[in-house]
Amino acid sequence: MKNVWLITGLLTILLIGAIPFGIERLVDLTVVNKSGLPVEIKLTGSDEENYYYLKVPRGYRDAPTEKVFTVVPDTYSAVSYYIEPWDPVYGYDCSSRSSTLAATKNIRVTIMECDRASRHGGETSIVKFGMRTGRR
């Protein structure tokens, strides 16, 4: 009986030591591309420590492309770039200002055509990019 308690105690100590401490929590960022062009999104974290440049293949309104990225929770400054086939190096950003993206929990972002805006705001948990105001 003492051996059973001894083995149980050792296993408990080993399991407690195996619990990962200090592992950072991550969130999923789902990007849905309905723009008709390949899109790249630049995310800059609040303290500029977290920085991402995400690429999403071409997708259309009737056949969207969806890609899931894993990022560190933060409030990001986000700019979307539409990559044109004749100018694949630079592309253009749809708006001259960046949007704020609060990625503190799993979030979904929809990229629309640059000259098209949704008539209705839609679901509030989905962030939408679109409406061209400047060209790069």
C-alpha positions, 0 to 999 in steps of 0.5 A: 500500500505504501508503494501505491502512495509513493508512486501516486505522489511521484506521478503527481509531482511529475505532472505538476512540473509538466504544466507549462508556465509562461506560455503566451496565449494566442488568438486566431485571426481569420481573414476572408478575401472577397476582393477579387485580388490577392491581398496583404495585410500589415499589422503593427502592434501597440508597442511595435513589438508584434509585427505581422505581414499576412498574405491572402490569395485571391478570392471573390464574393461568390467564392471567398478565400479564407485563411486563418493566422495565429497572432499574439493578442494585441491592439494592431494598426492594420493596413490592407494592400490590394496586389494588382497582377501588373504591379505585384511589388507595391499594390495599393492600399484602399484607404489612406489611414490605417484601421485599428484591429483589437485582436484580444480574442478570436476575430474575423476580418473580411476584405471587400472590393476596394470601391465597394462598401457593405450597405449594412454594417453586418455582424459587429464581430466581423471587421470589414476593409474596403472603400478606396479613399487614396491610391499608392 
